[in-house]
Amino acid sequence: MKLEFTKMQAAGNDFILIDDREQRIADEKKEGVARFLCTRRFSVGADGVLFLCKPSTRSYDLRMRVFNADGSEAEMCGNGIRCFARYAYEKGLVRNRQIRVETVAGLIVPEVEDPEEKGFGIGIGEVSIRVFMGKPVFERVDEPFFVNEQIGEVRLTSLSLGNPHAVILVDSFDELDVDTIGKSIESHPAFPDRTNVDFVMTPLLLEDDKANEISVRTYERGVGETLSCGTGSTASVLALNELGYINASEPVTVHTRGGDLRVELKEDEGEGGAYLIGSAEVVYEGEVDLAI
């Protein structure tokens, strides 16, 4: 079967987007398709696959399903949904800049902030997408957590933004073994559904002892370390805010290996919660043969 796809990236987190509104790929095949397509050097290569599907009800505009490189399905993806929103808006699948997207984590509403951008494709330029990420549900806040005999104990804050995150403060990234520590925590028995792991460099505090810039590296569940993670960046800001590091009245810049993201906390509004802002870009469009 010949399958058209669009390769996209957001802050270096790359995805293969497939328009599957006609349900050409059966649900039971999506896991295997994602594993095959994400294999770098032997296939297209990506951190994950985004399936654009028909929504289950008219309450939504579209449905997004996210499959990690190992074939596991994620509840949501902050970088992925920005790619999804840009594709849907600029391909004319929706008319409104605010898009009601059905995900496993529930309703997510990304907003395309730069509708004046002309066209869709390589070299068109950055388009900013703003996503309401919701309210966090904290499970642990700065608690001692024994990983294993090799790594020992760390202090950990765990929370959910529709998908699970474990946030750890570190003094430096210089000698940090993200893969070893991340994998050990991701699959720890304390997280039966596995977890994403975010390492946050202790922020340099400003004169008012509150930070507006942080640096994050993320070991993503089912993928490994990625160049950035949208939900991980948001979870890191929320965790540091809970610990008293963040100036919540100002946007926080999150430095990742793939680029900068911005997180805004709206604690004084009725709904409250966090917003993630960042760009999404087209890498290329292509076609692949699938033996399914």
N, C-alpha and C positions, 0 to 999 in steps of 0.2 A: 504494500500500500504506500503510495506517495503522500507525504505529509508536509504541508507548508508550515513554517515556523518563523518566529521573529526572535532574534537574540537581543537581549536588552541588559543594561546594567544600571545600578544605582549605587554610587559610592564604591564601585568595585565589586559589589555583590552581584553576580551575573546569573541570568535566568533565560530559559527557553520558554517563550510564550506560544501556546497553541490554542487557536480558536476552535473549541470543540462543542460549539452550540448545536451542531448536528449529531453529536454523540457517535462519531465515527470510531472512537476508542472506548471500548467497554470498560466499565469501572474496574473489573477484575484484572484488566490489562494495564491500567495506568501505572501501577507500581513498577512493573517490568519495563515499560516504555521509559519511565523516568530514569531508572538505573542505567539503561542502555544509552539514552541521549546525554546524560550527565557525565559519562566516562570520558575524561580528558585524554586527548591524543588518539583514542580509538573511535571516538564519535564526535558529536558537536562540542560537548564539554560545558559544564555549568555547575553552579551550586544547587540549582533546583529547577523544577519545571512548574510553570503556571498554566493551569488549564482554565480557559475562559468558557464558562458553561451557562446554560439557561438557568435562571433562578427557579427555586421550588415554588415560589408564590409571587404575585404581582406587587408585593411589598418591597421587592428588590428590583434593581435594574439588571444586574448580572450576578453571577456566582463565580467565585474564585476558589479553585482547589490548588493547594500547594504541596508538591511532593519533593522531598529532599533527595540528595544525590544517592542515598542508600535505598531509596524506594519508599521510605516511611512518609506518611502524610503529616504535615504540620497544621496546627490550628489556624495560624496567621503568619504573615511575614511583612514587616514594616517597609523594607526596601522593595519587596516584591509587589506590594499593592500599589506603590507609586508607579512602577513600570506598567502594571495592569491598568491603572487609571489613565495614564498618558495614551496607551494604545487604544483603549476603549473610546476616549474622547476624540482623539485625532483621526481615528478610523471611522468616526461617525456612528458608532454603535449606540451612543447616548447623546442627548442634546445639551443636558445641563452640565456645568462644570463640577457640581457636587454630584457624586455618583454613589448610589446606595448599593453596596456590595455585600452579598451573602457569603459568609465564610464559616468554617467550623467553629470559630470563636464568636459567631454572631454577626450582627450588622456592623460594618465598618464604612465610614463615609469619607473617602478621599476627595480633595478639591483641587482641580487644576488651576493654578494661580496665574498662568501666563497664556491665556487663550489666544493672544494675538500672534503667537508663533505660527508661521505658515508651513503647512505640509507636515509630512511624517516620513522620517527616514534618516539615513546616515548623514551627519554633518549639519542637520537642521539646528542643532544647538541644545542647550540645557533648557528644561522646562521644570519649574518648581511645582511640587505637589505638597499640599498640606493635608495631614491625616490626623483625625481625632483617634487616639489610641486607647481611650477609656481610662477608667480608674484602676489602680493597682490593688491586688489582694495580697497582703503580706502574710507570709507563713513564719519566717524567722527574721529577726532584726539584730544584726551584729552578734550572732551567737557563735560560740566555739563549735567547730564541726570536725570530727576525726575522719580523715579521708581513708588512709590505709597506713601500714607500717612504713612504707617507703616515703610517703609525703608527710605524714604526721597530721597535725591539727592546723586548721585555718579558721579565720573568723568570717562568717558568711551571712549574707542577707538573701533570703529567697522570697520571690514574689511571682505573681502571675499577671500577665497582660493579655489573657486569652491563651497564651502559651507560657511555659514555665521558664524562669530565669534564676540563676544563683549568681550573686554579685560578690566579688572579693576585692578588697582594696589592697594594692601592692605599692611598695615604695618606688619600684623601677621595673621597666620591661627588659632591661639589659640581659639578665640571666634567667628570665622567666621561661620555664618549659611549658608553654601553653598547651601543647598536644598531650603531654603526659598527665599534667594536672587536670586539664579540661576533660579528657577521656575518663579519668578515674572518677571525677565528680559526676559527669554526665550519666554514667551507668551505675552510680552508687545505689545500694538498696534503699536509701532514704528517698530516692526519686524513682518510684516504680515505673513511671511513664518516661523516664529519662528527663534531662533538663539541659537547657543552654547554659553556658558558663561565661560570665563577663568579668574580665579583669580590668579594674579601674585604677589608674595611677593616682595616688593621693594628690588631690589638687593643690596648686599653689594658691594660698588664700590671699584675698585682696585686703585693703585697709580695713574694711568692715567685717573681715573674717568670713566672708561668703564668696564662693567661687562662681564664675560665669564661664569657665572653660575647663573641660576635663578631657582625658585621653583614655580610650577604651580598646581592648582587644577581646574578641569573642570566639569561643569554641562553640560552634553551632551543633545542636543535636542532629545527628544523622548526616553531618557533612564534614565536620572538623573545623579548623580555624578558617574563617573567611576574612576578606579584606574589610568588611564592615557588616553590621547587623542592625537593622532599624529598630526592632523591638528591644534588642540588647542595649542599644544606645539610650533608648527611652527608659528602660528598666534601671540602667545605671544612674541616670539623673534622678529618678524617683527614689532610688535607694539612698543616694547621697543627700537628697533633700530630707529624707526621713532621719538621717544621721546628723543633720544640721550643717552640712557643708555648702549647700546651694542657696544662692540668692534667688528665691522663687519668683520675685517680682520682675526679673529680667530674663530674656531668652538665654539658654545655655548652649554654647558651641561645643559639640562633641567631635574631637579629633579621632579619626580612625585611619587605618593604613590605606584605605581606599579613598579618603576624602573627608570633608567636614559635613556634619549634619547639625540641625538646630532643633532643640527641644524647648517647648514653652509649657510651663505649668500654670493652670488656671484654677487656683485653689479657692478663689473668692467668688466664683460663679456657682449658680445653683447646681449645675451638672458637674462641674469641676473636671479634673483629669488632666491628661497630657496630650500635647500635639507634637507630631514629628513633621519637620519640614526639610525637604531636600529635593535634589533633581533626579531625573530619570532620563536615560538616553538610549537610542537605538544603536546597536553595534552592527547588525546586518540582518537581512532577510534571506531565507533559503528554503530548500526542499530536501527531504531525506526519505529513503526507502525503508519501510518498516516491515519485517516479516511477522505480521500478526494476523 
